[in-house]
Amino acid sequence: MIVIGYERQKNLKVRCFSCIYGNGNADSGGINLPRTHKSVLYEFGRIAATSVQCKDNDSRSRYNPGKTLIVNYRHRLMQNYKKINMNAFYMIEQIPVLVSDTKTGKMPLVLLHGYLETHEIWDSFRVLLEDSFRTIAPDLPGHGLSGTFAVNHMEKQADVIFEYLQKEKITDIMMAGHSMGGYVAQAFCMKYPQMVKKLLLMHSLPFPDSSEKKVDRDRDIDLIRKGKLEEVAARDIPLMYAPENRVRMASVIENTIFMSRVHDPEGIEASLKGMKERPSYADFLKTMSVPLHFIFGMQDHYISVEKAQETASIFTNAKTLFLKNSGHNGFLEEPTEVVSLI
């Protein structure tokens, strides 16, 4: 079922995905949705379909009010039944959170995406893991279709992950975080160390923002407030890939930029503030008793080779993988090498 609009918490703030995609047609369990404007309301963790007037179109429509729906928001996967039924909303910490969970009996591996991404960034990578792991990939607060806090502190996002795992009665996990997701993963390990059996930090550092980086984040917050979120995405996302990989990864880059229209700008601002205010996790990582792995790209625009090598030398308790042909998204650029480490 595709969500083509939604209401965030109690404030009627509808983003119409029919307008974003240009066509609301979808197939969900044999039910054809017409090209109309609808929204869904969060009701105690359930998704209740209802009708709403879109600001771009005065037409109204009804679709089985009160029906609990399972959610997917990428239009080209509308008819992928397996993918759609992995995704559902949950009310966690008083915000709606979209979680994609394979719900198999295998070892749970929690995958946390990076800044300006959604859980879908893991799609092709998860295929390589499905024989060995139950993969759990949320839209982190402020991203995708999840709600947001005023400031998306890493520790608050960790609490969201913990509460979901509690709902599922999961006690032991492996956790992998990409970039910003790595900050959340480190915060999770600090708060709930007994649950994590292995931590993988993909293109993610344990140090707080430098003064220069904080200035960069403030600049982006200003741009987003001026309605330029998609411009920020178009500037930053191609740089996540090694120059030699950008043609090969063009469809992924274009889709990630396109999906920036899905993010709530206030949520992205809240995430930037959270990253800006995050503490150092370095001392904690040095004392970790479970396996710790760093993954760095030798052509990473955001983490220099020198910084990556310095990090590897500091954390002698960790295993570090350097990917020769990768930028900031090695799990997509050299997935086989990353899977071998997991």
C-alpha positions as CSV (number, residue, x, y, z in Angstrom):
1,M,0.0,0.0,0.0
2,I,1.5,3.4,-0.9
3,V,1.0,6.3,1.4
4,I,0.2,9.4,-0.6
5,G,-0.1,11.8,2.3
6,Y,-0.1,11.8,6.0
7,E,-0.9,13.7,9.2
8,R,2.0,14.3,11.6
9,Q,0.9,13.9,15.2
10,K,-2.0,16.2,16.1
11,N,-1.2,19.0,13.6
12,L,-2.9,18.6,10.3
13,K,0.1,18.9,8.1
14,V,-0.5,16.8,5.0
15,R,2.2,16.2,2.5
16,C,0.4,14.8,-0.6
17,F,2.6,12.1,-2.2
18,S,0.2,11.9,-5.1
19,C,1.3,15.4,-5.9
20,I,5.0,14.4,-5.4
21,Y,4.9,11.4,-7.6
22,G,2.4,12.8,-10.1
23,N,0.3,9.6,-10.0
24,G,-1.4,7.9,-7.1
25,N,-2.1,4.6,-8.9
26,A,-1.1,1.6,-6.9
27,D,-2.1,-2.0,-6.3
28,S,-2.5,-3.2,-2.8
29,G,-3.9,-6.7,-2.3
30,G,-6.0,-6.4,-5.4
31,I,-7.4,-3.0,-4.6
32,N,-6.7,-0.3,-7.2
33,L,-6.2,3.2,-5.9
34,P,-7.5,5.9,-8.2
35,R,-5.4,9.0,-9.0
36,T,-6.7,11.0,-6.1
37,H,-5.5,12.8,-3.0
38,K,-5.8,11.0,0.3
39,S,-4.0,11.0,3.6
40,V,-3.7,8.6,6.5
41,L,-4.0,9.3,10.2
42,Y,-2.0,7.8,13.0
43,E,-4.3,6.2,15.6
44,F,-2.7,4.3,18.5
45,G,0.0,2.9,16.2
46,R,-2.4,2.0,13.4
47,I,-2.8,3.5,10.0
48,A,-6.4,4.5,9.3
49,A,-7.2,5.6,5.8
50,T,-9.3,8.7,5.4
51,S,-10.1,11.4,2.9
52,V,-8.5,14.8,2.8
53,Q,-8.6,17.9,0.6
54,C,-5.3,18.5,-1.2
55,K,-4.2,22.1,-1.5
56,D,-3.4,21.5,-5.2
57,N,-6.7,19.8,-6.0
58,D,-10.3,20.3,-4.6
59,S,-11.4,16.8,-5.3
60,R,-12.0,14.4,-2.4
61,S,-12.1,10.7,-2.4
62,R,-12.8,7.9,0.1
63,Y,-10.9,4.7,0.6
64,N,-12.1,2.2,3.1
65,P,-11.9,4.4,6.2
66,G,-10.6,2.8,9.3
67,K,-8.7,0.0,7.5
68,T,-5.3,-0.9,8.9
69,L,-2.7,-0.5,6.2
70,I,0.8,-1.6,5.7
71,V,3.0,1.1,4.2
72,N,5.4,1.6,1.4
73,Y,6.2,4.9,-0.1
74,R,8.4,4.3,-3.1
75,H,6.3,4.1,-6.2
76,R,8.3,1.8,-8.3
77,L,8.0,-0.9,-5.6
78,M,4.2,-0.6,-5.3
79,Q,3.6,-4.1,-6.6
80,N,6.4,-5.8,-4.7
81,Y,4.3,-7.7,-2.2
82,K,7.2,-9.0,-0.1
83,K,8.7,-5.6,0.3
84,I,5.5,-3.9,1.1
85,N,4.6,-6.3,3.9
86,M,8.0,-5.8,5.6
87,N,7.0,-2.2,6.3
88,A,4.7,-0.8,9.1
89,F,4.2,2.2,11.3
90,Y,4.6,2.1,15.0
91,M,3.9,4.8,17.6
92,I,7.2,5.1,19.5
93,E,8.1,7.8,21.9
94,Q,4.9,9.6,20.8
95,I,5.9,9.9,17.2
96,P,5.1,7.6,14.2
97,V,8.1,5.5,13.1
98,L,8.3,3.5,9.9
99,V,10.1,0.3,10.3
100,S,11.1,-2.3,7.6
101,D,11.5,-5.7,9.3
102,T,11.9,-9.0,7.6
103,K,10.7,-10.7,10.8
104,T,12.5,-14.0,10.3
105,G,13.8,-16.3,13.0
106,K,17.5,-15.4,12.2
107,M,19.9,-13.2,14.1
108,P,18.6,-9.6,14.1
109,L,20.8,-7.1,12.3
110,V,19.7,-3.5,12.8
111,L,20.6,-1.2,9.9
112,L,20.6,2.6,10.5
113,H,20.7,4.9,7.5
114,G,22.6,8.1,7.2
115,Y,21.7,11.8,6.8
116,L,19.3,12.5,3.9
117,E,18.6,8.8,3.4
118,T,15.8,6.5,4.3
119,H,15.6,2.8,5.2
120,E,15.4,2.1,1.4
121,I,19.1,2.9,1.0
122,W,19.7,-0.6,2.3
123,D,17.5,-2.4,-0.1
124,S,20.1,-3.9,-2.4
125,F,22.5,-4.6,0.5
126,R,19.8,-6.4,2.5
127,V,19.3,-8.9,-0.3
128,L,22.9,-10.1,0.3
129,L,22.1,-10.7,4.0
130,E,18.7,-12.3,3.9
131,D,19.9,-15.9,4.2
132,S,21.8,-15.1,7.4
133,F,20.0,-12.3,9.2
134,R,16.7,-10.8,10.2
135,T,17.2,-7.2,9.0
136,I,15.5,-4.3,10.7
137,A,15.8,-0.9,9.0
138,P,13.8,2.1,10.3
139,D,13.3,5.5,8.9
140,L,15.1,7.4,11.6
141,P,13.3,10.3,13.3
142,G,13.2,13.3,11.0
143,H,13.8,11.2,7.8
144,G,11.4,9.5,5.4
145,L,7.9,9.0,6.8
146,S,8.9,8.9,10.4
147,G,8.0,11.7,12.7
148,T,10.5,14.0,14.4
149,F,11.4,15.5,17.7
150,A,12.2,19.1,18.2
151,V,15.9,18.0,18.2
152,N,16.8,14.5,17.0
153,H,19.5,13.8,19.6
154,M,21.3,10.6,19.0
155,E,20.3,9.3,22.4
156,K,16.6,10.0,21.7
157,Q,16.8,8.1,18.4
158,A,18.5,5.2,20.2
159,D,15.5,5.1,22.6
160,V,13.3,4.8,19.5
161,I,15.2,1.7,18.3
162,F,15.3,0.2,21.8
163,E,11.5,0.6,22.2
164,Y,10.9,-1.1,18.9
165,L,13.1,-4.0,19.9
166,Q,11.3,-4.3,23.2
167,K,8.0,-4.5,21.3
168,E,9.4,-7.3,19.3
169,K,10.9,-9.0,22.4
170,I,14.4,-8.9,20.9
171,T,17.2,-9.0,23.4
172,D,20.3,-9.7,21.2
173,I,21.3,-7.8,18.1
174,M,24.0,-6.9,15.7
175,M,24.0,-3.2,14.7
176,A,25.3,-1.4,11.7
177,G,25.2,2.3,11.3
178,H,26.0,4.4,8.2
179,S,27.4,7.9,8.8
180,M,24.7,9.6,11.0
181,G,23.2,6.2,11.6
182,G,26.6,5.3,13.1
183,Y,26.2,8.1,15.6
184,V,22.9,6.7,16.6
185,A,24.4,3.2,16.8
186,Q,27.1,4.4,19.2
187,A,24.5,6.1,21.4
188,F,22.5,2.9,21.4
189,C,25.5,0.9,22.5
190,M,26.3,3.3,25.3
191,K,22.7,3.1,26.7
192,Y,22.0,-0.5,26.0
193,P,25.4,-2.3,25.9
194,Q,24.0,-5.7,27.0
195,M,22.0,-6.0,23.7
196,V,24.7,-5.4,21.1
197,K,26.8,-8.4,20.1
198,K,28.7,-6.7,17.3
199,L,28.9,-3.0,16.2
200,L,29.7,-2.0,12.6
201,L,30.4,1.7,12.0
202,M,30.2,2.4,8.2
203,H,31.9,5.7,7.3
204,S,31.1,7.0,10.7
205,L,33.4,8.5,13.4
206,P,33.2,8.5,17.2
207,F,34.2,12.2,17.5
208,P,32.0,15.2,17.9
209,D,31.6,17.9,15.3
210,S,34.5,20.3,14.8
211,S,33.8,24.0,14.9
212,E,34.0,24.1,11.1
213,K,31.5,21.3,10.8
214,K,29.1,23.0,13.1
215,V,29.3,26.1,10.9
216,D,28.4,23.9,7.9
217,R,25.4,22.5,9.7
218,D,24.2,25.9,10.5
219,R,24.5,26.9,6.9
220,D,22.4,24.0,5.8
221,I,19.8,24.7,8.4
222,D,19.5,28.2,7.0
223,L,19.1,26.8,3.5
224,I,16.5,24.3,4.5
225,R,14.5,27.1,6.3
226,K,14.5,28.9,3.0
227,G,13.0,25.9,1.2
228,K,16.2,24.6,-0.4
229,L,16.3,21.1,1.1
230,E,16.3,19.5,-2.4
231,E,19.2,21.7,-3.4
232,V,21.2,20.6,-0.3
233,A,20.5,17.0,-1.3
234,A,21.5,17.6,-4.9
235,R,24.8,19.1,-3.7
236,D,25.7,16.5,-1.0
237,I,24.4,13.1,-2.2
238,P,26.6,12.7,-5.3
239,L,29.6,13.5,-3.2
240,M,28.8,10.4,-1.1
241,Y,30.2,8.2,-3.9
242,A,33.7,7.9,-5.3
243,P,34.1,9.9,-8.5
244,E,34.7,6.7,-10.5
245,N,31.4,5.2,-9.2
246,R,29.0,8.1,-9.8
247,V,28.0,7.0,-13.3
248,R,27.5,3.4,-12.2
249,M,25.5,4.6,-9.2
250,A,23.6,7.2,-11.0
251,S,20.2,5.7,-10.5
252,V,20.8,5.3,-6.7
253,I,22.0,8.9,-6.5
254,E,19.0,10.2,-8.5
255,N,16.6,8.3,-6.4
256,T,18.1,9.5,-3.1
257,I,17.9,13.1,-4.3
258,F,14.3,12.5,-5.5
259,M,13.4,11.0,-2.1
260,S,14.6,14.2,-0.3
261,R,11.1,15.5,-1.3
262,V,9.7,13.0,1.2
263,H,11.6,14.3,4.2
264,D,10.0,16.8,6.5
265,P,12.3,19.9,6.3
266,E,11.7,20.4,10.0
267,G,12.8,16.9,10.7
268,I,16.0,17.3,8.7
269,E,16.7,20.5,10.6
270,A,16.1,18.6,13.9
271,S,18.6,16.0,12.7
272,L,21.2,18.5,11.9
273,K,20.8,20.0,15.3
274,G,21.1,16.6,16.9
275,M,24.4,15.8,15.0
276,K,25.8,19.2,15.9
277,E,25.1,18.6,19.6
278,R,26.3,15.0,19.8
279,P,29.0,14.1,22.3
280,S,32.2,12.1,21.8
281,Y,31.8,8.3,21.9
282,A,35.6,7.7,21.7
283,D,36.2,6.7,25.4
284,F,33.3,4.3,25.4
285,L,34.4,2.6,22.2
286,K,37.8,1.9,23.6
287,T,36.2,-0.1,26.4
288,M,33.8,-2.1,24.3
289,S,34.0,-5.9,25.0
290,V,32.1,-6.9,21.9
291,P,33.5,-6.9,18.3
292,L,33.9,-3.4,16.9
293,H,34.4,-2.8,13.1
294,F,35.1,0.4,11.2
295,I,34.6,0.6,7.5
296,F,36.1,3.5,5.5
297,G,36.4,4.4,1.9
298,M,39.7,5.5,0.5
299,Q,37.9,8.1,-1.7
300,D,35.5,9.4,0.9
301,H,34.8,13.1,0.4
302,Y,33.6,13.5,4.0
303,I,36.2,11.5,5.9
304,S,39.8,11.9,4.8
305,V,42.1,9.0,4.5
306,E,44.3,10.6,7.1
307,K,41.3,10.8,9.6
308,A,40.3,7.2,8.8
309,Q,43.9,6.0,9.4
310,E,44.1,8.0,12.6
311,T,40.9,6.5,13.9
312,A,42.1,3.0,13.1
313,S,45.3,3.6,15.0
314,I,43.4,4.9,18.1
315,F,41.0,2.0,18.3
316,T,43.3,-0.9,18.5
317,N,40.4,-3.1,19.8
318,A,38.6,-2.7,16.4
319,K,39.0,-4.3,13.1
320,T,39.1,-1.7,10.3
321,L,38.3,-2.3,6.6
322,F,39.6,0.2,4.1
323,L,37.7,0.1,0.8
324,K,40.0,1.1,-2.1
325,N,37.3,1.9,-4.6
326,S,34.6,3.5,-2.3
327,G,33.6,6.9,-1.2
328,H,31.2,7.4,1.7
329,N,28.7,4.6,0.8
330,G,30.9,1.6,0.6
331,F,28.1,-0.8,1.4
332,L,26.7,0.1,-2.0
333,E,29.9,0.7,-3.9
334,E,31.7,-2.5,-2.7
335,P,28.9,-4.5,-1.1
336,T,30.6,-7.9,-1.3
337,E,33.6,-6.7,0.7
338,V,31.4,-5.2,3.4
339,V,29.2,-8.4,3.7
340,S,32.3,-10.5,4.2
341,L,33.1,-8.4,7.3
342,I,29.6,-8.8,8.7
